[in-house]
Amino acid sequence: MWYFSEEEKQLQEVCRDFAQREIAPYAEKHDTDETFNIEAFKKMGELGLLGITADPKYGGAGLGATAATIVMEEFGKACPGLTLSYLAHSMLCVNNIATNCSEEQQAKYLPKLITGEHIGAMGMSEPGFGSDAVGMQCKAKQDGDFYTINGNKMWITNAQFADVVYLYTRTGAGKKDLTSFIVEKGTEGFSVSKEIHKMGMRGSPTGELAFENAKVPKENRVGEEGDSVYHMMRNLEIERLTISGISLGIAQACVDQCLKYANEREQFGKTIGNFQLIQKMIAEMASETEMMRTFLYDSCKLWDEGKVSNTRASMVKLQLPKMATKIALDAIQLHGGYGYSREFPLERLMRDNKLNEIGAGTNEVMIMIIAKNLLREL
């Protein structure tokens, strides 16, 4: 984008080069095998990308939503699954700790998360509470210098690999009596109870977390009891912006693949790029992708300036994943039988993007938020 700073432009180049060398060549295999490219993930730490929004005194880059979204787009072109794990680590765990935790907690947990020595996750959704996140039933009860936690968390990205989990719990009877804790791997009573196999994002590990009288020290509580609804909603805004960056990357990857294919594939004695219907499909896909890019990065800039609203973030999250799914389906159609096969990456990109219409708030929840906010403003 024309308004990227020099630092953001350099970041884009570094991420693009890294994605092509360390991520793209292995994306298909990790999707097929349902495995996590932990080697590339660790190398992200060496590049300083795992703490993109964290304070430099802990090893972070101290950047904002625009920079984080640049990373999502460039990595999303190569392997959306691995990029989702990056998002769960850097935005859902690291950014939450960097934004909401005490200096002592930040000093204890951020350095190893930022170098990649530790992998992070966030526990919010539950088996019976997804869209209704504040209805969660995982409970934490104080018992002297500890809290005893009981319940389950579902659809947790990085669950099987997480050394640190930023966990939301219920600590009172009220709808908004939610409290966060930092839970470490190896905590007594805490386990990964189930591995989840998915239609897409298969290169990103997903599991269920179980807490059975898990004892977490009081000093691992984030803020005061009942503080966490505000923390949750604020972090959801930047999550919705940055996950939309993955959809932008998917859309651009589809356009790039279509341009290449249209210039190579021959039918009726000429390349298919000479046919008007193919030109129409490419022109529409490319135009839609540019609209996505402008809307997303304008919103990220507003976020960085403290001006983005919950409504705007929800609009981005509603529209970009929907558009990326359409573009991926159009790209498959343009490729015909090859697009439907695993010989090309398009079917994987389409499967991966469908998660972006569900995770971080479904399309239907985004519609509800947008409409309620707009009607309230009248």
C-alpha positions in Angstrom: 0.0 0.0 0.0 1.2 3.5 -0.8 1.0 4.6 2.8 3.1 1.8 4.3 6.0 3.2 6.3 9.6 2.2 5.2 9.7 -0.2 8.2 6.4 -1.8 7.0 7.7 -2.1 3.4 10.8 -3.8 4.7 8.7 -6.1 6.8 6.7 -7.0 3.8 9.8 -8.0 1.8 11.2 -10.0 4.6 8.0 -11.9 5.2 7.5 -12.5 1.4 10.9 -13.9 1.0 10.6 -16.1 4.2 7.2 -17.4 3.1 8.5 -18.5 -0.3 11.6 -20.2 1.2 10.4 -21.7 4.4 6.6 -22.1 4.2 5.3 -22.5 0.7 7.4 -25.5 -0.3 6.0 -27.6 2.6 2.4 -26.4 2.8 0.9 -29.2 0.8 2.7 -31.9 2.8 1.6 -30.4 6.1 -2.0 -30.2 4.9 -2.0 -33.8 3.7 -0.3 -35.2 6.9 -2.1 -32.8 9.3 1.2 -31.8 10.8 2.6 -28.5 12.1 5.6 -26.8 10.5 7.3 -26.1 13.8 10.7 -25.6 12.2 9.4 -22.6 10.2 7.5 -21.4 13.3 10.6 -21.3 15.4 12.5 -19.4 12.6 9.8 -16.7 12.8 11.1 -16.1 16.3 14.6 -15.5 14.9 13.1 -12.9 12.6 11.5 -11.1 15.5 7.9 -11.8 14.2 6.4 -13.7 17.1 6.1 -10.6 19.2 5.1 -8.2 16.5 3.0 -6.0 18.8 4.9 -6.6 22.0 7.2 -4.1 23.8 10.8 -4.2 22.4 12.2 -4.4 26.0 10.9 -8.0 26.0 12.2 -8.7 22.5 9.0 -7.6 20.6 8.8 -5.4 17.5 6.5 -2.8 19.1 4.5 -2.5 15.9 0.7 -2.3 15.3 -2.2 -3.9 13.5 -0.9 -2.8 10.1 2.4 -4.6 10.5 0.8 -7.7 12.0 -1.6 -7.9 9.0 1.2 -7.6 6.6 2.7 -10.7 8.1 -0.7 -12.5 7.9 -1.1 -11.6 4.2 2.3 -12.7 3.1 2.3 -15.9 5.2 -1.4 -16.5 4.3 -0.5 -16.7 0.6 1.9 -19.5 1.3 0.2 -21.6 4.0 -3.0 -20.3 5.7 -2.8 -23.2 8.3 0.6 -22.2 9.6 -0.5 -18.6 9.5 -3.4 -19.4 11.7 -1.1 -20.9 14.3 1.1 -17.7 14.0 -2.0 -15.6 14.7 -3.1 -17.7 17.7 0.4 -17.3 19.2 1.2 -13.7 18.3 -2.2 -12.1 18.6 -4.3 -14.2 20.9 -1.6 -15.1 23.4 1.3 -12.7 23.1 -0.7 -9.6 22.3 -3.1 -10.4 25.2 -0.2 -10.7 27.6 1.5 -7.6 26.3 -1.7 -5.6 26.6 -3.4 -6.9 29.8 -0.8 -8.4 32.0 1.4 -6.9 34.8 5.0 -6.1 34.1 6.1 -9.0 36.2 3.9 -11.4 34.1 5.2 -9.9 30.9 8.8 -10.2 32.0 8.2 -13.8 33.0 6.3 -15.1 29.9 7.0 -12.8 26.9 10.7 -13.3 26.2 10.4 -17.1 25.6 7.2 -16.7 23.6 8.8 -14.0 21.4 11.9 -16.0 20.6 9.8 -19.1 19.8 11.2 -21.2 22.7 7.6 -21.4 23.9 4.4 -21.6 21.9 1.3 -19.8 23.0 -2.5 -20.4 22.7 -5.7 -18.9 24.0 -8.6 -20.6 25.6 -12.0 -19.0 25.0 -14.5 -21.2 23.2 -16.1 -24.2 24.9 -17.9 -27.3 23.7 -21.3 -25.6 24.4 -20.3 -21.9 24.1 -18.8 -20.6 20.8 -20.6 -17.5 19.6 -21.9 -16.9 23.1 -18.4 -16.5 24.5 -19.4 -14.6 27.6 -21.7 -17.5 28.5 -18.7 -19.8 29.1 -18.8 -22.2 32.1 -15.2 -23.1 32.7 -14.9 -22.0 36.4 -12.1 -20.7 38.5 -12.5 -20.6 42.3 -10.0 -19.1 44.7 -8.5 -21.4 47.3 -5.9 -19.6 49.3 -2.9 -18.8 47.1 -4.3 -20.8 44.2 -7.3 -20.9 41.9 -8.9 -24.3 41.2 -10.1 -24.4 37.5 -12.6 -26.9 36.1 -14.1 -27.1 32.6 -13.1 -27.6 29.0 -12.1 -25.3 26.1 -12.8 -26.3 22.5 -11.3 -25.5 19.1 -8.0 -24.3 20.6 -5.4 -23.5 18.0 -1.9 -24.8 19.0 -3.4 -26.8 21.9 -1.1 -29.8 21.4 2.1 -27.6 21.3 1.3 -24.8 23.7 3.6 -24.1 26.6 1.5 -21.1 27.7 -2.3 -20.7 27.5 -4.1 -17.4 28.0 -7.3 -18.7 29.6 -10.7 -17.1 30.1 -12.8 -18.4 33.0 -15.9 -17.6 35.0 -15.4 -16.4 38.6 -18.9 -15.3 39.5 -22.6 -15.8 38.7 -22.9 -12.6 36.6 -22.8 -12.7 32.8 -19.7 -10.6 32.8 -17.9 -12.1 35.8 -15.0 -13.4 33.6 -11.3 -13.6 34.7 -8.2 -14.5 32.8 -5.3 -16.6 33.9 -1.9 -17.6 32.4 -1.7 -21.4 32.5 1.5 -23.3 31.9 2.0 -26.6 30.3 2.5 -29.3 33.0 0.1 -27.7 35.5 -1.5 -30.4 37.5 -5.0 -31.1 36.3 -4.5 -29.5 32.9 -4.3 -31.6 29.8 -5.0 -31.7 26.1 -8.0 -34.1 26.0 -8.7 -34.4 22.3 -7.1 -33.7 19.0 -9.5 -32.2 16.4 -9.3 -33.1 12.7 -10.6 -30.4 10.4 -11.8 -29.8 6.8 -9.2 -27.1 6.3 -6.3 -25.3 8.1 -5.0 -28.8 8.6 -1.4 -27.5 9.0 -2.6 -25.8 12.2 -3.0 -28.1 15.3 -6.3 -27.8 17.1 -7.4 -29.5 20.3 -9.6 -29.5 23.3 -8.2 -28.4 26.7 -9.4 -30.1 29.9 -9.2 -28.7 33.4 -9.9 -31.0 36.3 -9.2 -29.3 39.6 -6.2 -27.6 37.9 -4.4 -25.5 40.4 -3.1 -22.2 39.1 -1.2 -19.8 41.3 -2.9 -16.5 42.2 -0.1 -14.5 40.7 -1.1 -16.0 37.3 -4.4 -14.2 37.4 -4.5 -11.3 34.9 -5.7 -8.1 36.6 -8.6 -8.3 39.0 -11.5 -10.8 39.1 -14.2 -9.7 36.5 -11.8 -7.6 34.4 -11.7 -9.8 31.4 -14.8 -9.0 29.3 -13.2 -5.7 28.2 -9.9 -7.4 27.5 -11.7 -10.0 25.4 -13.7 -7.6 23.3 -10.7 -5.3 22.7 -8.5 -8.2 21.6 -11.2 -9.6 19.4 -11.1 -6.4 17.3 -7.5 -6.8 16.4 -7.9 -10.5 15.9 -10.7 -9.9 13.4 -8.6 -7.4 11.5 -5.5 -9.7 11.4 -7.3 -12.9 10.6 -8.8 -11.0 7.6 -5.2 -10.6 6.5 -5.1 -14.4 6.0 -8.1 -14.2 3.7 -6.5 -11.4 1.8 -3.4 -13.6 1.3 -5.6 -16.4 0.1 -7.4 -14.2 -2.4 -4.1 -12.9 -3.8 -2.7 -16.4 -4.0 -5.7 -17.4 -6.1 -5.4 -14.4 -8.4 -1.7 -15.1 -8.9 -2.3 -18.8 -9.7 -5.1 -17.8 -12.2 -2.9 -15.4 -14.0 -0.1 -18.0 -14.4 -2.6 -20.7 -15.5 -4.4 -18.4 -18.0 -1.1 -17.6 -19.7 0.0 -21.3 -19.9 -3.1 -23.4 -20.4 -4.1 -23.9 -24.1 -7.5 -24.7 -25.5 -8.8 -24.5 -29.0 -5.3 -23.5 -30.2 -4.6 -20.6 -27.9 -4.1 -19.8 -24.3 -7.3 -19.5 -22.3 -6.3 -15.9 -21.3 -7.4 -14.9 -24.7 -11.0 -15.8 -24.0 -13.3 -13.0 -22.8 -15.0 -15.1 -20.1 -11.7 -16.0 -18.6 -10.7 -12.3 -18.8 -13.9 -11.3 -17.0 -13.3 -13.8 -14.2 -9.7 -12.6 -13.7 -10.6 -9.0 -13.8 -13.3 -9.4 -11.2 -11.1 -11.5 -8.9 -8.3 -9.0 -9.1 -10.6 -6.1 -8.5 -12.3 -7.7 -5.5 -8.9 -8.5 -4.1 -7.8 -4.9 -4.4 -11.0 -3.8 -2.7 -10.3 -6.2 0.1 -6.7 -4.8 0.5 -7.8 -1.2 0.7 -10.6 -1.8 3.2 -8.4 -4.0 5.4 -5.3 -1.8 5.5 -7.3 1.4 5.9 -9.0 -0.2 8.9 -5.6 -1.3 10.3 -4.2 2.2 10.0 -7.3 3.5 11.9 -6.7 0.9 14.6 -3.1 2.0 14.9 -4.3 5.6 15.3 -6.9 4.5 18.0 -9.8 5.4 15.7 -11.2 2.0 14.5 -14.6 1.0 15.9 -16.0 -2.4 16.8 -18.4 -1.9 13.9 -15.6 -1.3 11.4 -13.6 -4.3 12.6 -16.7 -6.5 12.4 -17.4 -5.2 8.8 -13.9 -6.2 7.8 -14.2 -9.6 9.3 -17.6 -10.1 7.7 -16.7 -9.1 4.2 -13.1 -10.2 3.6 -13.4 -13.9 4.3 -16.7 -14.1 2.3 -15.0 -12.5 -0.6 -12.0 -14.7 -0.4 -14.2 -17.8 -0.4 -15.9 -16.5 -3.6 -12.5 -15.8 -5.2 -11.2 -19.2 -4.3 -14.3 -20.9 -5.8 -14.0 -18.8 -9.0 -10.3 -19.7 -9.2 -11.2 -23.4 -8.9 -13.8 -23.0 -11.7 -11.3 -21.3 -14.0 -8.9 -24.2 -13.6 -11.6 -26.8 -14.3 -10.7 -30.3 -13.3 -7.2 -29.2 -12.2 -8.7 -26.7 -9.8 -10.7 -29.5 -8.2 -7.7 -31.7 -7.9 -4.9 -31.5 -5.4 -2.4 -30.9 -8.2 -3.0 -27.2 -7.6 -3.3 -25.4 -4.3 -6.7 -23.9 -4.9 -8.9 -26.5 -3.2 -6.7 -26.2 -0.1 -6.9 -22.5 -0.1 -10.7 -22.7 -0.4 -10.9 -25.2 2.4 -8.6 -23.1 4.6 -10.5 -19.9 4.1 -13.8 -21.4 5.2 -12.4 -21.3 8.7 -12.1 -17.6 8.5 -15.9 -17.3 8.0 -16.3 -19.1 11.3 -13.4 -18.4 13.7 -13.0 -15.1 15.6 -16.8 -14.7 15.2 -19.0 -16.2 12.5 -20.4 -14.2 9.6 -23.8 -14.3 11.4 -22.4 -12.9 14.6 -20.6 -10.1 12.6 -23.9 -9.2 11.0 -25.6 -9.1 14.4 -22.8 -6.8 15.9 -22.8 -4.5 12.9 -26.6 -4.1 12.8 -26.9 -3.6 16.5 -24.2 -1.0 16.6 -25.6 0.9 13.6 -29.1 0.9 15.0 -27.9 2.1 18.4 -26.2 5.1 16.7 -29.5 6.4 15.3 
